[in-house]
Amino acid sequence: MGRRSLPLFLFRSRLLLISPLTSSVFTLLQLSLVVDIYQSHSKMVKLTSAFIALACAVSSCMASPVVTERAVSATCPRYTIINTRGTGERQGPSTGFTTMNSRITAQLQGGQIYSTVYAADFSQQSSAGTADIVRKVTSTLASDPTHCFYLEGYSQGAAATVNALERLTGNAFDAVKGVFLIGNPEHKSGLACNVDTNGGTTTKFVNGLSAFGGGIASNWVSKTLDVCNYGDGVCDTTHGYGINAAHLAYPRSTGTQNQGYEFAIKQLA
């Protein structure tokens, strides 16, 4: 017997049953292929990312670190700033030098700040301050002969500092590299070290309240910067009288702070 043909409607029914299945299988195969490709791509991306990360890490390790170091003075690898405060300031650093000293010690390694011990009261008896400055210099040099010093004095503290200079001789004189004074009652007219807060000459030829005394000795002038604000009645009796606004302006004076910093760096270098 020959093969019997299926009725057309049954043949079409089988096609309807088979075709969706065949289509689904084909679709699944396509999806499987896409997933395989995606996974392979993902692995490649991960591998590439890991390689890049490793390369960056190695590069970072091999790169030279950037280190910012403070300068070291060839002349003064160790130095002390002796800070002598003005009348009415509490024991400790004077406000007149806070900004410049912060910059000086940030720029030059090996520095420390010493605050002169004395009353700094309105009696204006500064001899104890003078003695403490001399003691600090000589006692430090006894244990460290190559130590350097930078002296600072504000108002009554400036007078105490000036009076200490004549007692610092020999090795002590050599060890003191610079003297910076502000509002100095012993400011003496005509000295080469006299400047105003801007480094000018408006107070070069004026006298302070105690200028009748010895003042800055001639052998110390080249090591000194004596800053007097125009109209400061303590150091400029020609244009001012007593402790006034001009006398209290040094801590906030940019010109004064810059001069103190630059002079110290120059003298201690």
C-alpha positions as a Markdown table, in Angstrom:
| # | Residue | x | y | z |
|---|---|---|---|---|
| 1 | Met | 0.0 | 0.0 | 0.0 |
| 2 | Gly | 1.3 | 3.4 | -0.8 |
| 3 | Arg | 1.7 | 6.1 | 1.9 |
| 4 | Arg | -1.4 | 8.0 | 2.6 |
| 5 | Ser | -1.2 | 11.8 | 2.5 |
| 6 | Leu | -2.3 | 13.7 | 5.5 |
| 7 | Pro | -5.3 | 15.9 | 5.0 |
| 8 | Leu | -4.3 | 19.4 | 4.4 |
| 9 | Phe | -5.8 | 20.8 | 7.6 |
| 10 | Leu | -3.8 | 18.2 | 9.7 |
| 11 | Phe | -0.6 | 19.1 | 7.8 |
| 12 | Arg | -1.2 | 22.7 | 8.6 |
| 13 | Ser | -1.9 | 21.9 | 12.2 |
| 14 | Arg | 1.4 | 20.1 | 12.5 |
| 15 | Leu | 3.1 | 23.1 | 11.0 |
| 16 | Leu | 1.5 | 25.3 | 13.6 |
| 17 | Leu | 2.6 | 23.0 | 16.4 |
| 18 | Ile | 6.2 | 22.5 | 15.1 |
| 19 | Ser | 6.9 | 26.0 | 13.8 |
| 20 | Pro | 6.6 | 27.8 | 17.2 |
| 21 | Leu | 8.8 | 25.1 | 18.8 |
| 22 | Thr | 11.4 | 25.4 | 16.1 |
| 23 | Ser | 11.3 | 29.1 | 16.4 |
| 24 | Ser | 11.8 | 29.0 | 20.1 |
| 25 | Val | 14.7 | 26.6 | 19.9 |
| 26 | Phe | 16.4 | 28.9 | 17.3 |
| 27 | Thr | 15.8 | 31.9 | 19.6 |
| 28 | Leu | 17.3 | 30.1 | 22.5 |
| 29 | Leu | 20.3 | 29.2 | 20.5 |
| 30 | Gln | 20.7 | 32.8 | 19.5 |
| 31 | Leu | 20.4 | 34.0 | 23.1 |
| 32 | Ser | 22.9 | 31.4 | 24.2 |
| 33 | Leu | 25.4 | 32.6 | 21.6 |
| 34 | Val | 24.8 | 36.2 | 22.7 |
| 35 | Val | 25.3 | 35.3 | 26.3 |
| 36 | Asp | 28.6 | 33.5 | 25.5 |
| 37 | Ile | 29.8 | 36.5 | 23.5 |
| 38 | Tyr | 28.8 | 38.9 | 26.3 |
| 39 | Gln | 30.5 | 36.8 | 29.0 |
| 40 | Ser | 33.6 | 36.5 | 26.9 |
| 41 | His | 33.6 | 40.3 | 26.4 |
| 42 | Ser | 33.0 | 40.9 | 30.1 |
| 43 | Lys | 35.9 | 38.6 | 31.0 |
| 44 | Met | 38.1 | 40.5 | 28.5 |
| 45 | Val | 37.0 | 43.9 | 30.0 |
| 46 | Lys | 37.6 | 42.7 | 33.5 |
| 47 | Leu | 41.0 | 41.4 | 32.5 |
| 48 | Thr | 41.9 | 44.6 | 30.7 |
| 49 | Ser | 40.7 | 46.7 | 33.7 |
| 50 | Ala | 42.8 | 44.6 | 36.0 |
| 51 | Phe | 45.8 | 45.0 | 33.8 |
| 52 | Ile | 45.3 | 48.8 | 33.7 |
| 53 | Ala | 44.9 | 48.9 | 37.5 |
| 54 | Leu | 48.1 | 46.9 | 37.9 |
| 55 | Ala | 50.0 | 49.1 | 35.5 |
| 56 | Cys | 48.8 | 52.2 | 37.3 |
| 57 | Ala | 49.8 | 50.8 | 40.7 |
| 58 | Val | 53.3 | 49.9 | 39.4 |
| 59 | Ser | 53.7 | 53.3 | 37.8 |
| 60 | Ser | 52.7 | 55.0 | 41.1 |
| 61 | Cys | 55.2 | 52.9 | 43.0 |
| 62 | Met | 57.9 | 53.7 | 40.6 |
| 63 | Ala | 57.2 | 57.4 | 40.5 |
| 64 | Ser | 59.4 | 59.6 | 42.7 |
| 65 | Pro | 57.5 | 61.1 | 45.6 |
| 66 | Val | 57.2 | 64.9 | 45.8 |
| 67 | Val | 58.6 | 66.0 | 49.2 |
| 68 | Thr | 58.7 | 69.6 | 50.3 |
| 69 | Glu | 61.4 | 70.3 | 52.7 |
| 70 | Arg | 62.3 | 73.4 | 54.7 |
| 71 | Ala | 65.6 | 75.0 | 53.9 |
| 72 | Val | 68.6 | 74.4 | 56.1 |
| 73 | Ser | 71.0 | 77.3 | 56.6 |
| 74 | Ala | 74.7 | 76.5 | 56.0 |
| 75 | Thr | 75.7 | 79.1 | 58.5 |
| 76 | Cys | 73.0 | 78.5 | 61.1 |
| 77 | Pro | 71.6 | 75.0 | 61.1 |
| 78 | Arg | 70.5 | 75.6 | 64.7 |
| 79 | Tyr | 69.2 | 79.0 | 65.8 |
| 80 | Thr | 67.1 | 80.6 | 68.5 |
| 81 | Ile | 64.8 | 83.6 | 68.0 |
| 82 | Ile | 64.9 | 85.6 | 71.3 |
| 83 | Asn | 61.6 | 87.3 | 71.5 |
| 84 | Thr | 61.2 | 90.2 | 74.0 |
| 85 | Arg | 57.6 | 91.5 | 74.5 |
| 86 | Gly | 56.4 | 95.0 | 75.1 |
| 87 | Thr | 54.8 | 96.8 | 78.0 |
| 88 | Gly | 51.6 | 95.1 | 79.2 |
| 89 | Glu | 52.0 | 91.9 | 77.2 |
| 90 | Arg | 51.7 | 88.7 | 79.1 |
| 91 | Gln | 54.7 | 86.4 | 79.6 |
| 92 | Gly | 55.3 | 84.6 | 76.3 |
| 93 | Pro | 55.7 | 85.5 | 72.6 |
| 94 | Ser | 55.1 | 89.1 | 71.7 |
| 95 | Thr | 52.2 | 89.8 | 69.3 |
| 96 | Gly | 54.5 | 92.0 | 67.4 |
| 97 | Phe | 56.4 | 89.1 | 65.9 |
| 98 | Thr | 53.9 | 86.2 | 65.7 |
| 99 | Thr | 53.4 | 86.4 | 62.0 |
| 100 | Met | 57.0 | 86.8 | 60.9 |
| 101 | Asn | 58.2 | 84.1 | 63.3 |
| 102 | Ser | 55.8 | 81.6 | 62.0 |
| 103 | Arg | 57.1 | 82.3 | 58.5 |
| 104 | Ile | 60.7 | 82.2 | 59.5 |
| 105 | Thr | 60.5 | 78.9 | 61.3 |
| 106 | Ala | 58.4 | 77.5 | 58.4 |
| 107 | Gln | 61.1 | 78.5 | 56.0 |
| 108 | Leu | 64.3 | 77.6 | 57.9 |
| 109 | Gln | 64.8 | 74.3 | 59.8 |
| 110 | Gly | 66.5 | 74.1 | 63.1 |
| 111 | Gly | 64.9 | 77.1 | 64.7 |
| 112 | Gln | 63.2 | 77.6 | 68.1 |
| 113 | Ile | 61.6 | 80.6 | 69.8 |
| 114 | Tyr | 62.5 | 81.8 | 73.3 |
| 115 | Ser | 60.4 | 84.4 | 75.1 |
| 116 | Thr | 62.4 | 86.6 | 77.4 |
| 117 | Val | 61.4 | 86.3 | 81.1 |
| 118 | Tyr | 60.8 | 89.6 | 82.7 |
| 119 | Ala | 57.9 | 91.7 | 84.1 |
| 120 | Ala | 57.3 | 94.0 | 81.1 |
| 121 | Asp | 55.1 | 96.2 | 83.4 |
| 122 | Phe | 54.5 | 100.0 | 83.4 |
| 123 | Ser | 57.5 | 100.7 | 85.7 |
| 124 | Gln | 59.6 | 100.4 | 82.5 |
| 125 | Gln | 62.3 | 98.6 | 84.5 |
| 126 | Ser | 63.6 | 96.2 | 81.8 |
| 127 | Ser | 67.0 | 95.3 | 83.4 |
| 128 | Ala | 65.7 | 91.8 | 84.2 |
| 129 | Gly | 64.9 | 91.3 | 80.6 |
| 130 | Thr | 68.3 | 92.5 | 79.5 |
| 131 | Ala | 69.9 | 90.0 | 81.9 |
| 132 | Asp | 67.8 | 87.1 | 80.7 |
| 133 | Ile | 68.7 | 87.8 | 77.0 |
| 134 | Val | 72.4 | 87.8 | 77.9 |
| 135 | Arg | 72.0 | 84.6 | 80.0 |
| 136 | Lys | 70.1 | 82.8 | 77.2 |
| 137 | Val | 72.8 | 83.6 | 74.7 |
| 138 | Thr | 75.8 | 82.7 | 76.8 |
| 139 | Ser | 74.4 | 79.6 | 78.4 |
| 140 | Thr | 73.3 | 78.2 | 75.0 |
| 141 | Leu | 76.8 | 78.9 | 73.5 |
| 142 | Ala | 78.4 | 77.1 | 76.4 |
| 143 | Ser | 76.9 | 73.8 | 75.3 |
| 144 | Asp | 76.5 | 74.6 | 71.6 |
| 145 | Pro | 79.3 | 77.0 | 70.4 |
| 146 | Thr | 78.0 | 77.1 | 66.8 |
| 147 | His | 74.4 | 78.1 | 67.8 |
| 148 | Cys | 73.0 | 81.3 | 66.2 |
| 149 | Phe | 70.6 | 83.9 | 67.5 |
| 150 | Tyr | 68.2 | 86.4 | 66.1 |
| 151 | Leu | 67.0 | 89.1 | 68.6 |
| 152 | Glu | 63.6 | 90.8 | 68.6 |
| 153 | Gly | 62.2 | 93.5 | 70.8 |
| 154 | Tyr | 59.0 | 95.4 | 70.9 |
| 155 | Ser | 58.7 | 98.7 | 72.8 |
| 156 | Gln | 60.1 | 98.1 | 76.3 |
| 157 | Gly | 61.3 | 94.8 | 75.0 |
| 158 | Ala | 63.3 | 96.7 | 72.3 |
| 159 | Ala | 65.0 | 98.8 | 75.1 |
| 160 | Ala | 65.8 | 95.6 | 77.0 |
| 161 | Thr | 67.3 | 94.2 | 73.8 |
| 162 | Val | 69.4 | 97.3 | 72.9 |
| 163 | Asn | 70.8 | 97.4 | 76.4 |
| 164 | Ala | 71.8 | 93.7 | 76.1 |
| 165 | Leu | 73.9 | 94.4 | 73.0 |
| 166 | Glu | 76.8 | 96.0 | 74.7 |
| 167 | Arg | 77.1 | 92.9 | 76.9 |
| 168 | Leu | 77.2 | 90.5 | 74.0 |
| 169 | Thr | 80.9 | 90.5 | 73.0 |
| 170 | Gly | 83.3 | 88.0 | 71.4 |
| 171 | Asn | 81.7 | 84.7 | 70.5 |
| 172 | Ala | 78.3 | 86.1 | 71.6 |
| 173 | Phe | 78.6 | 89.0 | 69.3 |
| 174 | Asp | 79.4 | 86.7 | 66.4 |
| 175 | Ala | 76.6 | 84.3 | 67.3 |
| 176 | Val | 73.9 | 87.0 | 67.1 |
| 177 | Lys | 73.2 | 87.3 | 63.4 |
| 178 | Gly | 70.5 | 89.9 | 63.5 |
| 179 | Val | 68.5 | 92.3 | 65.7 |
| 180 | Phe | 65.0 | 93.4 | 64.7 |
| 181 | Leu | 63.3 | 96.2 | 66.8 |
| 182 | Ile | 59.8 | 97.8 | 66.6 |
| 183 | Gly | 58.6 | 100.8 | 68.5 |
| 184 | Asn | 62.0 | 101.2 | 70.1 |
| 185 | Pro | 62.1 | 104.0 | 72.8 |
| 186 | Glu | 65.9 | 104.1 | 72.2 |
| 187 | His | 65.5 | 104.8 | 68.5 |
| 188 | Lys | 68.3 | 107.3 | 67.7 |
| 189 | Ser | 68.1 | 109.8 | 64.8 |
| 190 | Gly | 70.3 | 109.3 | 61.7 |
| 191 | Leu | 71.3 | 105.6 | 62.1 |
| 192 | Ala | 71.6 | 103.6 | 58.9 |
| 193 | Cys | 69.4 | 100.9 | 60.5 |
| 194 | Asn | 66.4 | 103.2 | 60.9 |
| 195 | Val | 63.4 | 102.5 | 58.7 |
| 196 | Asp | 59.7 | 103.0 | 58.8 |
| 197 | Thr | 57.1 | 100.2 | 58.5 |
| 198 | Asn | 57.4 | 100.3 | 54.7 |
| 199 | Gly | 61.2 | 100.3 | 54.7 |
| 200 | Gly | 61.3 | 104.0 | 54.0 |
| 201 | Thr | 63.0 | 106.9 | 55.6 |
| 202 | Thr | 60.1 | 108.9 | 57.2 |
| 203 | Thr | 61.4 | 108.1 | 60.7 |
| 204 | Lys | 65.1 | 107.9 | 60.0 |
| 205 | Phe | 65.8 | 111.3 | 61.6 |
| 206 | Val | 63.6 | 111.1 | 64.6 |
| 207 | Asn | 64.3 | 110.2 | 68.2 |
| 208 | Gly | 62.6 | 107.9 | 70.7 |
| 209 | Leu | 61.6 | 108.7 | 74.3 |
| 210 | Ser | 64.9 | 107.3 | 75.6 |
| 211 | Ala | 67.2 | 108.3 | 72.7 |
| 212 | Phe | 69.3 | 110.4 | 75.2 |
| 213 | Gly | 70.9 | 107.1 | 76.3 |
| 214 | Gly | 73.5 | 105.1 | 74.4 |
| 215 | Gly | 71.2 | 103.6 | 71.8 |
| 216 | Ile | 72.4 | 101.1 | 69.3 |
| 217 | Ala | 76.2 | 100.8 | 69.3 |
| 218 | Ser | 78.0 | 101.5 | 66.0 |
| 219 | Asn | 79.3 | 97.9 | 65.7 |
| 220 | Trp | 75.7 | 96.6 | 65.9 |
| 221 | Val | 74.1 | 98.9 | 63.3 |
| 222 | Ser | 74.9 | 96.7 | 60.3 |
| 223 | Lys | 73.2 | 93.7 | 62.1 |
| 224 | Thr | 70.1 | 95.7 | 63.1 |
| 225 | Leu | 66.8 | 96.9 | 61.6 |
| 226 | Asp | 65.1 | 99.5 | 63.8 |
| 227 | Val | 61.5 | 99.9 | 62.6 |
| 228 | Cys | 59.6 | 102.9 | 63.7 |
| 229 | Asn | 56.1 | 103.7 | 62.5 |
| 230 | Tyr | 55.5 | 107.3 | 61.5 |
| 231 | Gly | 53.8 | 109.0 | 64.4 |
| 232 | Asp | 54.6 | 106.3 | 67.0 |
| 233 | Gly | 55.1 | 108.4 | 70.1 |
| 234 | Val | 57.5 | 105.9 | 71.7 |
| 235 | Cys | 60.1 | 105.9 | 68.9 |
| 236 | Asp | 59.0 | 109.1 | 66.9 |
| 237 | Thr | 58.5 | 111.9 | 69.4 |
| 238 | Thr | 58.6 | 114.4 | 66.5 |
| 239 | His | 55.2 | 113.3 | 65.2 |
| 240 | Gly | 53.6 | 111.4 | 68.1 |
| 241 | Tyr | 53.3 | 111.2 | 71.8 |
| 242 | Gly | 53.5 | 108.2 | 74.0 |
| 243 | Ile | 51.8 | 104.8 | 73.5 |
| 244 | Asn | 49.3 | 105.6 | 70.8 |
| 245 | Ala | 47.5 | 103.8 | 67.8 |
| 246 | Ala | 50.7 | 104.0 | 65.7 |
| 247 | His | 52.7 | 102.3 | 68.5 |
| 248 | Leu | 50.1 | 99.4 | 68.6 |
| 249 | Ala | 50.0 | 98.9 | 64.8 |
| 250 | Tyr | 53.0 | 96.7 | 64.3 |
| 251 | Pro | 51.4 | 93.3 | 64.7 |
| 252 | Arg | 48.9 | 94.1 | 61.9 |
| 253 | Ser | 51.4 | 95.9 | 59.7 |
| 254 | Thr | 52.1 | 93.8 | 56.6 |
| 255 | Gly | 55.2 | 96.0 | 55.9 |
| 256 | Thr | 56.6 | 95.3 | 59.3 |
| 257 | Gln | 56.0 | 91.6 | 59.2 |
| 258 | Asn | 57.5 | 91.3 | 55.7 |
| 259 | Gln | 60.6 | 93.2 | 56.7 |
| 260 | Gly | 61.1 | 91.1 | 59.8 |
| 261 | Tyr | 60.8 | 87.9 | 57.9 |
| 262 | Glu | 63.0 | 88.9 | 55.0 |
| 263 | Phe | 65.7 | 90.4 | 57.3 |
| 264 | Ala | 65.8 | 87.2 | 59.4 |
| 265 | Ile | 66.1 | 84.9 | 56.4 |
| 266 | Lys | 68.9 | 87.1 | 55.0 |
| 267 | Gln | 70.8 | 87.3 | 58.3 |
| 268 | Leu | 70.4 | 83.6 | 59.2 |
| 269 | Ala | 71.2 | 82.2 | 55.7 |
